[in-house]
Amino acid sequence: MVAFARVHEDKLGSFRLVATGTTGGRILDACPSLTIERLKSGPLGGDQQIGAMIAEGRLQGLIFLVDPLSPMPHDVDVKALMRLALVYNIPMALNRATADILLRSARLAGLPTTSTTPEIIPQA
């Protein structure tokens, strides 16, 4: 997540960012220009706080990068967030490729989209 934030620091700066405590701290160390609302650490309920924000309509999208080659002790938390993203129909990225596309999303940029307008903002 930190490497992703470094690459996209300028673009991420245009969004309201929310992160679990530990992840948010690591991102801020690497990208001090970002403003991040840090919730509790994941094991202390931060993932559930993010889930509540999804249910309350307070998040427009979710980037939750996972390492598929590492065991995930918080697999249940990831599945709960995936379920909420599906229920409330918000875009969710689980890998870098999808996260890159999500950052270019017209929907997240607050631009109106219809069946005749592109969903993805072309890169400059």
C-alpha positions as CSV (number, residue, x, y, z in Angstrom):
1,M,0.0,0.0,0.0
2,V,2.9,2.4,0.8
3,A,4.5,1.8,-2.6
4,F,1.1,2.4,-4.3
5,A,0.7,5.7,-2.3
6,R,4.2,6.9,-3.3
7,V,3.5,6.4,-7.0
8,H,0.1,8.1,-6.8
9,E,0.7,10.7,-4.0
10,D,-0.5,13.6,-6.2
11,K,-3.7,12.0,-7.3
12,L,-4.5,10.6,-3.8
13,G,-4.1,14.1,-2.4
14,S,-7.3,15.1,-4.2
15,F,-9.4,12.5,-2.3
16,R,-10.5,12.3,1.3
17,L,-8.5,9.3,2.6
18,V,-9.3,6.9,5.4
19,A,-7.1,4.1,6.6
20,T,-6.6,1.8,9.5
21,G,-4.2,3.2,12.1
22,T,-1.1,1.2,11.2
23,T,-1.5,1.4,7.4
24,G,-2.3,5.1,7.6
25,G,0.8,5.8,9.7
26,R,3.0,3.9,7.3
27,I,1.6,5.9,4.3
28,L,2.0,9.2,6.1
29,D,5.6,8.4,6.9
30,A,6.2,7.8,3.2
31,C,3.9,10.5,1.9
32,P,3.7,13.4,4.4
33,S,1.8,15.6,2.0
34,L,-1.3,13.4,2.3
35,T,-4.1,14.0,4.8
36,I,-5.4,10.7,6.1
37,E,-8.1,10.1,8.7
38,R,-6.6,7.3,10.7
39,L,-9.0,4.9,12.4
40,K,-8.2,2.1,14.9
41,S,-5.6,-0.5,13.9
42,G,-7.1,-3.4,12.0
43,P,-6.9,-5.9,14.8
44,L,-8.5,-3.3,17.2
45,G,-11.5,-2.8,14.9
46,G,-10.3,-0.4,12.2
47,D,-11.6,-2.7,9.4
48,Q,-15.0,-2.7,11.1
49,Q,-14.9,1.1,11.3
50,I,-14.3,1.2,7.5
51,G,-17.1,-1.3,7.0
52,A,-19.4,1.0,9.0
53,M,-18.4,3.9,6.8
54,I,-19.3,1.9,3.7
55,A,-22.7,1.0,5.2
56,E,-23.4,4.7,6.1
57,G,-22.6,5.8,2.6
58,R,-19.5,7.7,3.7
59,L,-17.0,6.0,1.3
60,Q,-17.1,6.1,-2.5
61,G,-14.5,3.5,-3.1
62,L,-12.1,1.1,-1.3
63,I,-8.5,0.1,-2.1
64,F,-7.5,-2.9,0.1
65,L,-4.3,-4.3,-1.4
66,V,-3.5,-7.9,-0.3
67,D,-0.4,-10.0,-0.9
68,P,-1.7,-13.3,-2.3
69,L,1.6,-15.0,-1.4
70,S,1.4,-14.3,2.3
71,P,-1.0,-15.8,4.8
72,M,-3.8,-13.4,5.7
73,P,-4.6,-13.6,9.4
74,H,-7.3,-11.0,8.8
75,D,-8.9,-12.9,5.9
76,V,-12.3,-12.7,7.6
77,D,-12.0,-8.9,7.8
78,V,-11.2,-8.7,4.1
79,K,-14.2,-10.9,3.2
80,A,-16.5,-8.7,5.4
81,L,-15.3,-5.6,3.5
82,M,-15.8,-7.3,0.2
83,R,-19.3,-8.2,1.1
84,L,-20.1,-4.6,2.1
85,A,-18.6,-3.3,-1.1
86,L,-20.8,-5.7,-3.0
87,V,-24.0,-4.9,-1.0
88,Y,-23.5,-1.1,-1.2
89,N,-22.2,-1.2,-4.8
90,I,-18.9,0.7,-4.2
91,P,-15.8,-0.1,-6.3
92,M,-13.2,-2.1,-4.5
93,A,-9.6,-2.8,-5.6
94,L,-7.7,-5.8,-4.3
95,N,-4.6,-5.5,-6.5
96,R,-2.5,-2.7,-8.0
97,A,-3.9,-3.0,-11.5
98,T,-7.5,-2.5,-10.3
99,A,-6.4,0.3,-7.9
100,D,-4.8,2.1,-10.8
101,I,-8.0,2.0,-12.8
102,L,-10.0,3.0,-9.8
103,L,-7.9,6.1,-9.3
104,R,-8.8,7.1,-12.9
105,S,-12.5,6.5,-12.3
106,A,-14.9,9.3,-13.3
107,R,-17.2,8.1,-10.6
108,L,-14.7,8.7,-7.9
109,A,-13.7,12.0,-9.4
110,G,-17.4,13.1,-8.9
111,L,-18.0,13.4,-12.6
112,P,-21.4,12.4,-14.0
113,T,-21.4,9.2,-16.1
114,T,-24.0,7.8,-18.4
115,S,-24.1,4.9,-20.8
116,T,-22.6,7.3,-23.4
117,T,-19.8,8.8,-21.3
118,P,-16.6,7.0,-20.4
119,E,-16.3,5.6,-16.9
120,I,-12.5,6.0,-17.0
121,I,-10.8,9.4,-17.3
122,P,-8.0,9.2,-19.9
123,Q,-4.5,9.6,-18.6
124,A,-2.9,12.9,-19.6
